[in-house]
């Protein structure tokens, strides 16, 4: 779920001329991610709130009432860096009557992402999975403005257990390639770092806690994209923020639905199996 929400479709980018990822942009991105990791380490220390939602008492109550909360991180979002933009959003949801293993059965089930996160995700598959280390690929579609562009990406995610009730994961893209004219005769996969530049990198931090008869899920998604020309920023930036916020909220909602659905199917299957078991006759 964390990476799905990282695929933020920036609607106007396909209309701009092609962009190339520059080293100065990568350097600024790496510095930003290092700062984000430092904040994570600080938050994990004893006595600090584990969740962003715990910083305000009303947030947990809103989540338990069924709301999904999403907020921009920092005053300037997207943040301007040399030849690029960094988008940083955090969101949270509560899944009532769920267990941690039921949530992980969804967010680590990469074969079924195309079911859980449709229609954005059109294909997905695991590359390698271990107890706490995952590698997987994902293909997402951007049909904005009638232009069929897809992103073919690979990710690595690491999971860390704090105690019996709390986990967190850190994930990032290892490859992002744009596919122009996806599904058409002129389809072509561009080299990494080339193309419209609406996604160059994704980094995410996800947290999970089982409490209050359910599971809280919180995701911070950080994405790197091309810059927007100054003449268009006044128009495009508000749309980018709105689409980014909606994308993360939708992904969290789809995760809720997937956990509920898989739980209901498992319960239904167990009930059916028990009914099919014949009593012993003495």
Secondary structure, 3 states (H helix, E strand, C coil): CHHHHHCCCCCCHHHCCCEECCHHHHHHHHHHHHHHHHHHHHHCCCCCCCCCHHHCHHHHHHHHCCCCEEEECCCCCCEEECCEEEEEEEEEEEEECCCHHHHHHHHCCHHHHHHHCCCCEEEEEEEEECCCEEEEEEEEEECHHHCCEEEEEEEEEEEEECCCCEEEEEEEEEEEEEEECCCCCCCEECCCCEECCCCCEEEEEEEEEEECCEEEEEEEEEEEECCCCHHHHHHHHHHHHHHHHHHHHHHHHHHHHHHHHHHHHHHHHHHHHHHHCCCCCC
